[in-house]
Structure formats: structure tokens, C-alpha cells
Amino acid sequence: MLPRVLLCGNVEFALDELKHLLGGIADVVTLSSSTRTEFFASFEPGGPYEGTAAIFRRNVSAQRIGVFDRALIMGLPASVRWIAHSGVGYDQIDLEACRERGEYLSIGVSNTPGGESTATVALYLIISCLRHYSAAQRHLLSPELGWRDPQYNYAARAHGPQGRTLAILGLGTIGLSLAHYARPLGMRIVYHSRSKKGADEVPPWCEYVDSLEGLLREADVLSVHVPLNNVTRGMLGEREVRMMKRGSVLVNTARGAVLDEEAVIRALKDGHLSAVGLDVYPNEPNINPRLLAFPQAVLLPHVGGETYDTLRAREIKAITNLKDFLIKGRGEDLVPELRS
């Protein structure tokens, strides 16, 4: 009997790869549960998920069974030993619970690193914030104005990227891609990460700053690329925002809860921040209506990774992690928190 793989979220763009990579080594079943209670019951003997060894997961599955919190992780049967998440961010999975199940019951979790599409969104937000393109578009589309707002004074507000310092918080795959995209625009690139990258990992023009405070003080533009966890939740609050230069720009394509949204709104209101570019929010899909009132706020509905190429590549990578687990006992992209 082949080990079973449960798809919590449909494979939409890599169906041929799913058949090719898992054909003959796994019995693939699709999530049919509409509630968490039904989900747990389906693992019982004779149920459709009996014998599941690994789970393919997309965030969309939370609409039916909730996030993979402690209660869900601890409720999974002993047979489940791997979760292959299709996506870069994995904050909807309780990693501590995966570890605490014990040596012979622990669950490995893989994600799908890679962030060119999110980096391009960050670059768009940076340029739009510096040039105040969002305000210009609002004024052009306004029935009252139909052109520029003479009171807004673009010439006094807008700046080009040349000579500006781009501070990248978190130099993972997305942050590093952004650094490469921004460098040809004439921006100076500095970064702060959990540790300094090796000379073989980053180009020499990418300067390391050894503290968050130092990074904030350097930034003309701060772009946030850290995962959401207990350390990073709310890490940029009132104190940190005020460390940035007056008139600087803040861009976030990571997770909304990394920022103190109220502190950001206050800084926008009094001009400490000249503009913000946001693709993520603390209470998605709800957006604070006060943010919508700022013409210098460039707002997107969490589209950082929403391209056909990116989503297909993620699905293939997640399926490959499942194959590696089934054959080798471990997927290549085990998340850092579970490597020790």
C-alpha cells in the first residue's frame, strides 16, 4: 500500500508535475472536509485520509479547516510526518507544535523559497512612493480634478531613486532579489539580517549593518522582508519608525503584523514618513480605512507572489519536497526553525 499524500489546497498549475513526481510512490487524495471536525474524523480507519504520511498545504485551505495551529497539529495522526507548504511565508503553521510532538512523532515543514515576483512588487512600491505616483493617479482619476492637484506640489515631494539609500530588513531570497533590481537605479544598498551573509552569498556593494537601529537611521527607503514569528511581530513600532529619517519611505511586502499600523499612520499624518507602500496588512482582507485616505500611501491587495510563473514554481517545489520526504526521509527546503 502506497503512503498517502493529502492535498490541503488544490494543485492548479502543476498537475502534470504532480502525476510525474508522485506517480507510483504515493496515493494522492484531495481535501474534502468542510470543517475541522470532519477533517480529523477523516483520518480514522476507513476514512479518506487514513494512512496519510504527508500534506501539501496552501493558505487557501484555512477557509475550510483553519490555519495549522497547535490544535490542528496536535490532532494529526502519528502517520503524518511532513507538511510541504506552497509559499514563502509559513506563519500559519505552528512550528513549535510540530517539534513538540516528540522525536518519533515530530513533523517536518518545508516552504518554497524564491521571491522574484515579490521583489518586483517591492521595487514598484519603492519607485511609486518616491515619485508619489499613487497620488498623481488619484488626482488624474478624480472627477473634481481630472489632472494634477495644484495644492499637492509634486516637485517638492517627489524624488528619484538615484543616490538614495535602500535599507533591506531581512536579506533572504526576496530581499536579495530586490537588492539586485534596485542597484542599477543608482541606489546604495544596505541590509540587516539575522546574521551577516558570507562573501559568497552577497555582492560586495551590499553593505551589512549590524543592528536594526543602525539600519533604520541609514534608510531613505526601508523595505521589510522578514518572516512573521514571535520575534518579528510588531518589531517596527513607534520607536523604530521615529528612528528613520524624516521624509523617508517605508515599504512592506512581508507580513502586515511586522509593523505597528497605528504608528505608521501617525508617522504618515505628521509627515515623518513621506510615503508608505504596502502589499500586506494585519487583518487581511480588511484594510484600515484611515490608510485609504492618504494619497501618498501606495496600497496593493497582497499580490506579491500572484503570478502564473511564481505559483507554478511554488507548486512544483512543494511537490518535490514531498517526493524527497517520501524517498529520502526529508524535503530539501526544511524551514530554518526546524533544522537544529
C-alpha positions as CSV (number, residue, x, y, z in Angstrom):
1,M,0.0,0.0,0.0
2,L,1.5,3.4,-1.0
3,P,1.8,6.1,1.5
4,R,-0.9,8.7,1.2
5,V,-0.4,12.4,0.4
6,L,-3.2,14.8,1.3
7,L,-3.7,18.0,-0.8
8,C,-4.9,20.7,1.5
9,G,-5.4,23.2,-1.3
10,N,-5.6,22.3,-5.0
11,V,-2.7,22.0,-7.2
12,E,-3.7,24.3,-10.0
13,F,-0.7,25.0,-12.2
14,A,1.5,21.8,-11.9
15,L,-0.9,18.9,-12.4
16,D,1.4,17.1,-14.9
17,E,4.3,17.5,-12.5
18,L,2.2,16.2,-9.6
19,K,1.5,13.0,-11.6
20,H,5.1,12.7,-12.8
21,L,6.8,13.3,-9.4
22,L,4.4,11.4,-7.1
23,G,3.1,8.8,-9.5
24,G,3.9,5.3,-8.3
25,I,5.3,6.4,-4.9
26,A,2.2,7.9,-3.3
27,D,-1.6,7.8,-3.3
28,V,-2.7,11.4,-3.7
29,V,-6.1,12.4,-2.2
30,T,-7.7,15.8,-2.1
31,L,-9.1,17.7,0.9
32,S,-12.9,17.0,1.0
33,S,-13.6,18.2,4.6
34,S,-15.6,21.4,5.1
35,T,-14.9,21.7,8.9
36,R,-12.1,20.8,11.2
37,T,-14.2,18.2,13.0
38,E,-14.8,16.4,9.7
39,F,-11.1,16.8,8.9
40,F,-10.0,14.9,12.0
41,A,-12.6,12.2,11.5
42,S,-11.4,11.5,8.0
43,F,-8.1,10.2,9.4
44,E,-9.8,7.4,11.2
45,P,-9.7,3.8,9.9
46,G,-11.6,3.5,6.7
47,G,-11.6,7.3,6.3
48,P,-10.4,9.0,3.1
49,Y,-7.2,10.3,4.8
50,E,-6.3,7.1,6.6
51,G,-2.5,6.5,6.4
52,T,-1.6,10.0,5.3
53,A,2.2,10.4,5.6
54,A,2.5,13.9,4.2
55,I,0.4,17.0,3.5
56,F,0.6,19.5,0.7
57,R,-0.6,22.8,2.0
58,R,-1.7,26.2,0.6
59,N,-3.1,29.1,2.7
60,V,-6.4,28.8,1.0
61,S,-7.1,25.6,3.0
62,A,-7.6,27.8,6.1
63,Q,-11.0,28.8,4.7
64,R,-12.2,25.3,5.4
65,I,-10.2,23.8,8.3
66,G,-8.5,26.9,9.7
67,V,-4.7,27.6,10.0
68,F,-2.4,24.8,11.0
69,D,-2.3,26.0,14.7
70,R,-1.4,23.9,17.7
71,A,-4.8,22.2,18.0
72,L,-4.7,21.1,14.4
73,I,-1.0,19.9,14.5
74,M,-1.5,18.0,17.8
75,G,-4.7,16.4,16.3
76,L,-3.0,14.9,13.3
77,P,-2.4,11.2,13.5
78,A,1.1,9.7,14.1
79,S,1.4,8.7,10.4
80,V,1.7,12.4,9.3
81,R,5.4,13.3,9.4
82,W,5.7,16.1,6.8
83,I,3.9,19.3,5.7
84,A,5.0,20.8,2.4
85,H,3.8,24.4,2.3
86,S,3.4,26.0,-1.1
87,G,4.6,29.6,-0.3
88,V,7.5,31.5,1.1
89,G,5.8,32.6,4.4
90,Y,4.7,29.8,6.7
91,D,3.4,31.8,9.7
92,Q,0.1,29.9,9.5
93,I,1.9,26.7,10.7
94,D,2.7,26.2,14.4
95,L,6.3,25.1,14.2
96,E,6.7,24.6,18.0
97,A,3.8,22.2,17.9
98,C,5.4,20.3,15.0
99,R,8.5,19.9,17.1
100,E,6.8,19.2,20.4
101,R,5.1,16.1,19.1
102,G,8.2,14.2,20.1
103,E,11.2,12.5,18.4
104,Y,9.1,9.8,16.7
105,L,6.0,12.0,16.0
106,S,7.6,15.3,15.1
107,I,6.5,16.8,11.8
108,G,8.9,18.4,9.3
109,V,7.8,21.5,7.5
110,S,9.1,22.8,4.2
111,N,8.4,26.0,2.3
112,T,9.2,27.2,-1.2
113,P,11.9,29.9,-1.1
114,G,12.2,32.2,-4.0
115,G,10.8,35.7,-4.4
116,E,11.4,37.4,-7.7
117,S,7.8,38.3,-8.1
118,T,7.5,39.8,-4.6
119,A,10.8,41.7,-5.1
120,T,9.3,43.3,-8.3
121,V,6.3,44.4,-6.3
122,A,8.6,45.9,-3.6
123,L,10.5,47.7,-6.4
124,Y,7.3,49.1,-7.8
125,L,6.2,50.3,-4.4
126,I,9.6,52.0,-3.8
127,I,9.5,53.9,-7.1
128,S,5.8,54.8,-6.7
129,C,6.4,56.1,-3.2
130,L,9.5,58.1,-4.1
131,R,7.8,59.7,-7.1
132,H,4.3,59.9,-5.5
133,Y,2.7,58.2,-8.5
134,S,-0.2,56.9,-6.4
135,A,-1.3,60.5,-5.5
136,A,-0.9,61.5,-9.1
137,Q,-3.1,58.7,-10.3
138,R,-5.7,59.5,-7.7
139,H,-5.8,63.1,-8.9
140,L,-6.0,62.2,-12.5
141,L,-9.0,59.9,-11.9
142,S,-10.7,62.4,-9.6
143,P,-13.9,63.8,-11.1
144,E,-13.2,67.1,-9.4
145,L,-9.6,67.4,-10.6
146,G,-9.1,65.3,-13.7
147,W,-5.4,66.3,-13.7
148,R,-2.9,67.3,-11.0
149,D,-3.9,68.7,-7.7
150,P,-2.2,72.2,-7.6
151,Q,-2.1,72.0,-3.8
152,Y,-0.1,68.8,-3.7
153,N,3.2,70.2,-5.1
154,Y,4.8,67.2,-6.7
155,A,8.0,68.9,-7.3
156,A,8.6,69.5,-3.6
157,R,7.6,65.9,-2.6
158,A,8.9,63.6,-5.4
159,H,12.4,62.2,-5.6
160,G,14.2,59.8,-7.9
161,P,15.9,56.6,-6.6
162,Q,19.4,57.8,-7.6
163,G,21.7,58.3,-4.6
164,R,19.1,57.2,-2.1
165,T,19.9,54.5,0.5
166,L,17.7,51.4,0.3
167,A,17.7,49.6,3.6
168,I,16.6,46.0,3.4
169,L,15.4,44.3,6.6
170,G,15.9,40.6,6.0
171,L,18.2,39.6,3.2
172,G,16.6,36.3,2.2
173,T,15.8,35.3,-1.4
174,I,13.3,38.2,-1.8
175,G,15.5,40.8,-0.2
176,L,18.5,39.8,-2.2
177,S,16.4,39.9,-5.5
178,L,15.3,43.4,-4.6
179,A,18.9,44.4,-4.0
180,H,19.8,43.3,-7.5
181,Y,16.8,45.1,-9.0
182,A,17.4,48.4,-7.2
183,R,21.2,48.6,-7.7
184,P,21.1,49.6,-11.4
185,L,18.8,52.5,-10.4
186,G,21.7,54.1,-8.6
187,M,20.6,53.2,-5.1
188,R,23.0,52.4,-2.3
189,I,22.1,49.1,-0.7
190,V,22.4,48.3,3.0
191,Y,20.9,45.4,4.9
192,H,20.4,43.9,8.3
193,S,19.5,40.2,8.8
194,R,19.7,37.6,11.5
195,S,23.3,37.2,10.6
196,K,25.8,38.7,8.2
197,K,25.9,36.9,4.9
198,G,29.1,35.4,3.6
199,A,31.1,36.9,0.8
200,D,29.9,34.2,-1.5
201,E,26.3,34.9,-0.7
202,V,26.0,38.7,-1.4
203,P,27.7,41.1,-3.8
204,P,30.4,43.4,-2.4
205,W,28.2,46.5,-2.9
206,C,25.6,45.1,-0.5
207,E,26.6,46.6,2.9
208,Y,25.8,44.9,6.2
209,V,24.6,47.0,9.1
210,D,25.0,45.2,12.5
211,S,21.9,46.5,14.2
212,L,18.3,47.3,13.4
213,E,18.7,50.7,14.9
214,G,21.7,51.4,12.6
215,L,19.7,50.2,9.6
216,L,16.8,52.5,10.4
217,R,18.9,55.6,10.7
218,E,20.6,54.9,7.3
219,A,17.3,54.4,5.4
220,D,15.9,56.7,2.8
221,V,13.7,53.8,1.9
222,L,13.2,50.8,4.3
223,S,11.9,47.6,2.7
224,V,10.8,44.8,5.0
225,H,11.4,41.2,4.2
226,V,11.3,39.2,7.4
227,P,9.1,36.3,8.2
228,L,6.3,36.7,10.8
229,N,7.1,35.0,14.1
230,N,7.2,35.7,17.8
231,V,10.4,37.8,17.4
232,T,9.3,39.9,14.4
233,R,5.7,40.5,15.3
234,G,5.4,44.3,15.9
235,M,9.1,44.7,15.6
236,L,8.7,48.1,13.8
237,G,6.7,50.2,16.3
238,E,6.6,53.9,17.2
239,R,10.2,53.9,18.5
240,E,11.6,52.2,15.4
241,V,9.6,54.3,12.9
242,R,10.8,57.5,14.5
243,M,14.4,56.3,14.2
244,M,14.0,56.7,10.4
245,K,14.8,60.0,8.8
246,R,12.0,62.5,8.5
247,G,10.7,62.2,5.0
248,S,11.8,58.6,4.5
249,V,9.7,55.8,2.8
250,L,8.5,52.6,4.4
251,V,7.7,49.6,2.2
252,N,6.3,46.2,3.4
253,T,5.7,43.1,1.3
254,A,6.4,40.6,4.1
255,R,3.5,40.4,6.7
256,G,1.3,43.1,8.0
257,A,1.8,42.3,11.6
258,V,5.5,43.0,11.5
259,L,4.5,46.7,11.6
260,D,2.6,48.7,14.2
261,E,0.0,50.0,11.9
262,E,-1.1,52.8,14.2
263,A,2.5,54.1,14.5
264,V,2.8,54.1,10.7
265,I,-0.5,56.0,10.3
266,R,0.7,58.6,12.9
267,A,4.0,59.0,11.0
268,L,2.2,59.5,7.7
269,K,-0.1,62.0,9.3
270,D,2.6,64.2,10.7
271,G,4.9,63.9,7.8
272,H,7.7,61.9,9.4
273,L,7.1,59.3,6.7
274,S,6.7,60.9,3.3
275,A,5.0,57.8,1.8
276,V,4.3,54.1,2.5
277,G,4.0,51.2,0.1
278,L,2.0,48.2,1.5
279,D,1.1,44.9,0.0
280,V,0.3,43.2,3.3
281,Y,-1.9,44.1,6.3
282,P,-2.5,42.9,9.9
283,N,-6.2,41.9,9.3
284,E,-6.4,40.8,5.7
285,P,-8.5,41.1,3.7
286,N,-9.6,44.1,5.8
287,I,-7.6,47.3,5.3
288,N,-7.7,50.1,7.8
289,P,-9.8,52.8,6.2
290,R,-7.5,55.5,7.5
291,L,-4.8,54.2,5.2
292,L,-7.0,54.7,2.2
293,A,-7.3,58.4,3.0
294,F,-3.6,59.1,2.4
295,P,-2.8,59.9,-1.2
296,Q,0.9,59.1,-0.5
297,A,0.0,55.6,0.6
298,V,0.6,53.1,-2.3
299,L,-1.7,50.1,-1.4
300,L,-1.9,46.7,-3.1
301,P,-4.1,43.7,-2.1
302,H,-1.3,41.2,-1.3
303,V,-0.4,40.4,-4.8
304,G,3.4,39.9,-4.3
305,G,3.5,36.3,-5.4
306,E,0.5,36.3,-7.6
307,T,1.9,35.4,-11.0
308,Y,1.4,32.3,-13.0
309,D,5.1,31.6,-13.1
310,T,5.6,32.0,-9.4
311,L,2.6,29.9,-8.3
312,R,3.5,27.1,-10.7
313,A,7.1,27.1,-9.5
314,R,5.9,27.0,-5.9
315,E,3.7,24.0,-6.5
316,I,6.5,22.1,-8.3
317,K,8.9,22.9,-5.4
318,A,6.4,21.8,-2.8
319,I,5.6,18.6,-4.6
320,T,9.4,18.0,-5.0
321,N,9.8,18.4,-1.2
322,L,7.0,15.8,-0.8
323,K,8.8,13.4,-3.1
324,D,12.1,13.9,-1.3
325,F,10.5,13.2,2.0
326,L,8.9,10.0,0.8
327,I,12.1,8.7,-0.8
328,K,14.8,10.2,1.4
329,G,13.0,11.0,4.6
330,R,13.4,14.8,4.3
331,G,12.5,17.5,1.9
332,E,15.2,19.9,0.8
333,D,13.6,23.0,2.0
334,L,13.1,22.2,5.7
335,V,12.4,25.6,7.3
336,P,15.3,27.1,9.3
337,E,13.5,26.9,12.7
338,L,13.3,23.1,12.5
339,R,16.8,22.4,11.3
340,S,18.5,22.1,14.7
